[in-house]
Amino acid sequence: MKSHARVVIVGGGIMGVGLLYHLALEGWTDIVLIEKGELTSGSTWHAAGQCPHFNGSLNMTKVHMYGTELYPRLEKLTGQAVSWHPCGGLRLATTDEEVNWLKYVYGISRLAGYEGEIIGPSEIKKYHPFLETFGIKAAFRTVTDGHVAPADVTNAMATGARNLGATIYRRTRVNDIKLLPNGEWRVFTDQGNIDCEHVVNSAGSYCDVVASWTGHIAPIANMLHQYIITEPVQELIDLKMELPVVRDPYSHAYLREETNGVLVGPYETATAHTCWDGKPPRWDYESELEPNELDRIMPWLEKATERLPLFGQTGIKSVISGAITHTPDGVYLSGPAHGPRNYWMHCGASIGICQGGGAGKYLAQWMVHGQAEINMREFDPRRFGTWATKDYTTEVSVADYHHMYYCYKPAEQHQVGRNLRTSALHDTLAKHGAQFAQIFGWERARWYDRTGEGEAYSFRRSNWWNAVRDEALAVRERVGLMDLSTFAKFEVKGKDAFAFLNRITANKVPEKDGGIILTHLLNENGFIESELTVTRLAADHFYVLSAAAAQLYDMDQLSWRKREDESVTIADVTDSYGVLILAGPKSRDVLKACTDTDLTSPSFRWLTAKTRTVAGVENVRLLRMTYVGELGWELHVPRAGMQQVFDALMKAGAPHGLSLFGTYAMNSLRMEKAYRGWGSELTAEIDMFEASMERFIRTDKPDFIGKAASLSRKQKGARMKLVYLGVDNTDSDCMGNEPVYRDGKVVGVTTSGGFGHATGTSLAFAYVPPDATAIGTEFDIMVFGEMRKARVIPESIWDPENARIRA
Ligand SMILES: Cc1cc2nc3c(=O)[nH]c(=O)nc-3n(C[C@H](O)[C@H](O)[C@H](O)COP(=O)(O)OP(=O)(O)OC[C@H]3O[C@@H](n4cnc5c(N)ncnc54)[C@H](O)[C@@H]3O)c2cc1C
């Protein structure tokens, strides 16, 4: 066995092997994969092998699409035969909201470029003569979907990797992993040890155990999943074509043809459970199946028989019952783990056969080039923190499994696994009707429901519309108060803190105490990694804020950039402070009633901060800035004082008509100010010039990480540019990832949108070709299958001079 390698991958299922192959294709060949049994002997060998395109996420669609394009070519590429069945697929819709979803996904198919169409129930028989169409409102037909033998495709990628120089050790078990003082990882196996620069956890059902050796978390549950194959059916023997794979919300199952029989795999909507009582499998568990539980899944099988009577026509040939890894959000984990560098997760896939090729390709790009060509945020394992405990993971994964073919409307979330992280004001806000959404474990208010109805989730504007309009207008006309305690918060301290922050961020760090800047962390290629607000509390003390969801991600971004010779400490203080946003023309009057501080502009200017007593609570950090484009302050309050400050502001605000507001109103307000969002407009495949953020790049600074690459990217010219669009108003707004057309051709993509209540305009951001950014340029945006006119408008539609902010 080798004693050193650049990369060691633990686990030889499709995820590990897919990564090995693509690392080799990227040119890294000193790479090793270690498998305790035979390749595919975990979950991979027994999978049904379906590879669908239909998906509500553009990035995930690209992952799926890559696999379906690669697998049929693998035999040619590697010499190893792969049985690919290009039978197509039908995703059925049985409610109006599901039809809306099909229309949204149709837009994604236009962006991704795969062949698909929405067909009516009467057309279904043309493609699937045996399907009963009761209750079906529409179907999404994909043409190039298929299914594949999972072992074939994995072994072909293994052959391809070996051909390029990669090494695979079978029948070798990894027993431990340790970080070495030189930053490398030591992988302990029963055949000897290997040191490596990068270690990858692709251990499938064991990935949480493997993660625990190094103090990492891999939030997965091993769900029991079953599919049934019948004996051959005469009608299918006689059929000249292969039937498309059907995904049916009625039976909550996939139904397809398999060797002239029918294959049905239901995702039970109740009674699903984990394997092995929630414990990891035995170490000698290899190519085994679990006892079947046919009686338990009978209700869904009966519905499948109603949908496809051929299924009930003949006897059962085999039942496959096995473990499937499942994460709480149903998306696999792929990317760096939080903590020391170069520990990567690549596991947790529940549709891993379809995803193994694409997931491997994009993680290989990230490892080799420092970033992938797609946005990897939704796969990043750091979207889960320590709040994702075993109990939470199991409860939510079971719920997610129950909802596999359920159509989640935008903003709709699981109701289990909630209230993990709550603001000090949670119960108070709930009494005001707060409608909470979960974000990075936190509960955060979206809007305030005065009717007690709760949110009616929909793809279109729904019952929150009037309340959100009132909240947004209160901020524009009077004053609004919002709890944004979810901000990720860091303290950067030490004698080199100023130099360190200046070296790693693109903007100039304030030279005076109390100064605030918005700034970005770029990677070495000049792309945008993070957006931070940096407040200078003292020469050696900075308060750094970022998005709730970026708490672990940005902690890594900051600490990975610190050099050993820099005297700097970085502490996460997220839970120590609550945050209140007080904004609107009357905000000064309200705050004045609660503090002795002089709040007038000359002594408390925009983009400055002071630490003061507010409502008797000491050490409140007052930051004069908001994300809503009005006069206002962020109050960063020691957590214990939140209720006191909140009560005082509510009381002082009452005569001014203060209103609570939530994230829906905040989105409306920030869209009116054309403020970009991290994760939507600002992502790691975009540079600052493309995002029209050049004013935040200080090229007059001697150097900062990503400066040289940014400047050379600028010289080369933008591939696309962000534009701000006014969109024709109907009953819905852009959500992001809608295709943007010009002269009948897809030329761009929306990144986010919303309705500006103060301006009465539906607004969106989109990336379009650089020669189509002039004010007035017209586009068509496909929103739920309909073309909506949009035109480039000047930034911003509300208070372009920032006069209100500086008031
Ligand atoms: C019944 C069923 C049907 C399915 N149908 C489909 C489908 O139609 N389409 C689809 O896309 N997906 C399907 N799946 C899901 C798919 O099987 C999984 O998503 C996929 O196989 C996961 O691959 P993996 O590489 O992450 O895990 P695995 O295949 O489990 O691979 C992990 C490997 O790591 C090895 N390992 C673990 N720990 C160690 C260690 N310490 N040392 C050395 N080796 C180690 C294991 O032995 C194992 O071989 C199905 C799953 C089931 C159960």
The ligand as a MOL file (V3000), in Angstrom:
LIG
                    3D

  0  0  0     0  0            999 V3000
M  V30 BEGIN CTAB
M  V30 COUNTS 53 58 0 0 0
M  V30 BEGIN ATOM
M  V30 1 C -33.8500 0.3320 -2.9620 0
M  V30 2 C -33.0610 1.5040 -3.4680 0
M  V30 3 C -33.3230 2.0170 -4.7310 0
M  V30 4 C -32.6020 3.1020 -5.1900 0
M  V30 5 N -32.8670 3.5810 -6.4550 0
M  V30 6 C -32.1600 4.6280 -6.9280 0
M  V30 7 C -32.4110 5.1300 -8.2400 0
M  V30 8 O -33.2710 4.6320 -8.9530 0
M  V30 9 N -31.6800 6.1710 -8.6860 0
M  V30 10 C -30.7400 6.7480 -7.9280 0
M  V30 11 O -30.1210 7.6920 -8.3660 0
M  V30 12 N -30.4910 6.2960 -6.6670 0
M  V30 13 C -31.1750 5.2580 -6.1460 0
M  V30 14 N -30.9180 4.7870 -4.8930 0
M  V30 15 C -29.9390 5.5130 -4.0590 0
M  V30 16 C -28.5170 5.1010 -4.3150 0
M  V30 17 O -28.3860 3.7220 -4.1290 0
M  V30 18 C -27.5870 5.8230 -3.3720 0
M  V30 19 O -27.8720 7.2000 -3.3760 0
M  V30 20 C -26.1330 5.6450 -3.7770 0
M  V30 21 O -25.8370 4.3110 -3.9870 0
M  V30 22 C -25.2070 6.2130 -2.7100 0
M  V30 23 O -23.8760 5.9700 -3.1140 0
M  V30 24 P -22.6710 6.1730 -2.1040 0
M  V30 25 O -21.4460 6.0000 -2.8670 0
M  V30 26 O -22.8550 7.4350 -1.3540 0
M  V30 27 O -22.8630 5.0310 -0.9870 0
M  V30 28 P -22.5320 3.4400 -1.0360 0
M  V30 29 O -22.8910 2.8380 -2.3270 0
M  V30 30 O -23.1560 2.8870 0.1770 0
M  V30 31 O -20.9730 3.4390 -0.9380 0
M  V30 32 C -20.2490 3.6840 0.2510 0
M  V30 33 C -19.1230 2.7000 0.3280 0
M  V30 34 O -18.2450 3.0710 1.3810 0
M  V30 35 C -17.6840 1.8950 1.9020 0
M  V30 36 N -17.1570 2.1980 3.2470 0
M  V30 37 C -17.8350 2.7530 4.2700 0
M  V30 38 N -17.0290 2.9130 5.3250 0
M  V30 39 C -15.8130 2.4780 4.9410 0
M  V30 40 C -14.5710 2.3680 5.6150 0
M  V30 41 N -14.4260 2.7710 6.8880 0
M  V30 42 N -13.5270 1.8730 4.9370 0
M  V30 43 C -13.6430 1.4830 3.6370 0
M  V30 44 N -14.8080 1.5290 2.9790 0
M  V30 45 C -15.8770 2.0350 3.6110 0
M  V30 46 C -18.8610 0.9410 1.9240 0
M  V30 47 O -18.4460 -0.3960 1.9860 0
M  V30 48 C -19.5780 1.3080 0.6400 0
M  V30 49 O -19.2020 0.4540 -0.4240 0
M  V30 50 C -31.6220 3.7020 -4.3880 0
M  V30 51 C -31.3650 3.1780 -3.1170 0
M  V30 52 C -32.0840 2.0970 -2.6440 0
M  V30 53 C -31.8310 1.5760 -1.2860 0
M  V30 END ATOM
M  V30 BEGIN BOND
M  V30 1 1 1 2
M  V30 2 1 2 3
M  V30 3 2 2 52
M  V30 4 2 3 4
M  V30 5 1 4 5
M  V30 6 1 4 50
M  V30 7 2 5 6
M  V30 8 1 6 7
M  V30 9 1 6 13
M  V30 10 2 7 8
M  V30 11 1 7 9
M  V30 12 1 9 10
M  V30 13 2 10 11
M  V30 14 1 10 12
M  V30 15 2 12 13
M  V30 16 1 13 14
M  V30 17 1 14 15
M  V30 18 1 14 50
M  V30 19 1 15 16
M  V30 20 1 16 17
M  V30 21 1 16 18
M  V30 22 1 18 19
M  V30 23 1 18 20
M  V30 24 1 20 21
M  V30 25 1 20 22
M  V30 26 1 22 23
M  V30 27 1 23 24
M  V30 28 2 24 25
M  V30 29 1 24 26
M  V30 30 1 24 27
M  V30 31 1 27 28
M  V30 32 2 28 29
M  V30 33 1 28 30
M  V30 34 1 28 31
M  V30 35 1 31 32
M  V30 36 1 32 33
M  V30 37 1 33 34
M  V30 38 1 33 48
M  V30 39 1 34 35
M  V30 40 1 35 36
M  V30 41 1 35 46
M  V30 42 1 36 37
M  V30 43 1 36 45
M  V30 44 2 37 38
M  V30 45 1 38 39
M  V30 46 1 39 40
M  V30 47 2 39 45
M  V30 48 1 40 41
M  V30 49 2 40 42
M  V30 50 1 42 43
M  V30 51 2 43 44
M  V30 52 1 44 45
M  V30 53 1 46 47
M  V30 54 1 46 48
M  V30 55 1 48 49
M  V30 56 2 50 51
M  V30 57 1 51 52
M  V30 58 1 52 53
M  V30 END BOND
M  V30 END CTAB
M  END
